[in-house]
Amino acid sequence: MSKQQVVTCKECGKRRVKALTTNPITGKQRRSTIKICQDCHSNTIDYKFFSSSFGQWLRRAFQRQCTNSIPANTNELRGLLHLWKFYRKACGFNSDGENVSKTYDYHLCHIDPIKGKDGLVGKLTYSNLMIAPAELNREHSNIPFPYTSNQSVLKGEEISDDNFKTICRALYNLPLLAAEFCLLPQKKSDSLPKFQSRGVNIPTTLSKELKRLGYPVTHIIKDDQHADKLANEVYDAFFTVGGTVAIGLLTQYGTSSSSEMIDYDFTLPSDKIRLSKEKRRALWVDIGF
């Protein structure tokens, strides 16, 4: 175990022993790299999660839900975080230095709607959400899904700014998720950088989403002048008639595609960094260093 070191805590200003931190992925312990005491470290250990872009989005999303309809545990929240990252990548974002716009206007749509029949609430979970065009989401926002999906629950306690963090801390391992997905606090800056990301077109997103939801997808609609219209027809069929009919239309409209085009990459960002470091080490060994 690391040697104790007394420091002036940057949070409370008191002279105390430097905090002992635990890597949430490996479980290894070491003294903190910053001057902070154990009490203050315990209070700020989930700071990266709550102040990240995902943490801010989750706070707003939870306030439309209830305690019965949110992810039940860390693994379910991990699935939602994966989906949120797929959603952000699919949208693509463009900045001219003053304004930010989406390349593709997608929403994370509830399959079973938030406001269901008889006071039921559609879950905010990986299996009850679908990346789809925003216009379709507005059209089908409160239409019940055409078969029993068991994705709606009775309404529970409301979630607000007052209890959001308490609920999250009780249900989820927030430091672990922050480490796995390399979540960072949002930067506060007066200037907006210029950037551009292409996003993922509607036909490809459609096939990826149906495959993620468990349907036997082998086709993608060819990207031409009619592709978006045909893809929207399949999306519309999914929300109004069900997945079986949607898959039939997709097979009719599309062409056979490789699994690489359809499957999502679920490799955690932390694993990508680790694998990249291991490859670099192996390269140095191969060339004799």
Secondary structure, 3 states (H helix, E strand, C coil): CCCCCEEECCCCCCEEEECEEECCCCCCEEECCCCCEHHHHHHHCCHHHHCCHHHHHHHHHHCCCECCCCCCCHHHHHHHHHHHHHHHHHHCEEEECCCEEECCCEEEEECCCCECHHHEEECCCHHHEEEEEHHHHHHCCCCCCCCCCCCEEECCCECCCCCHHHHHHHHCCHHHHHHHCCCCCCCCCCCCCEEECCCCCHHHHHHHHHHHCCCCCCEECCCCCCHHHHHHHHHHHHHHCCHHHHHHHHHHHCEECCHHHHCCCCCCHHHHHHHHHHHHHHHHHHCCC
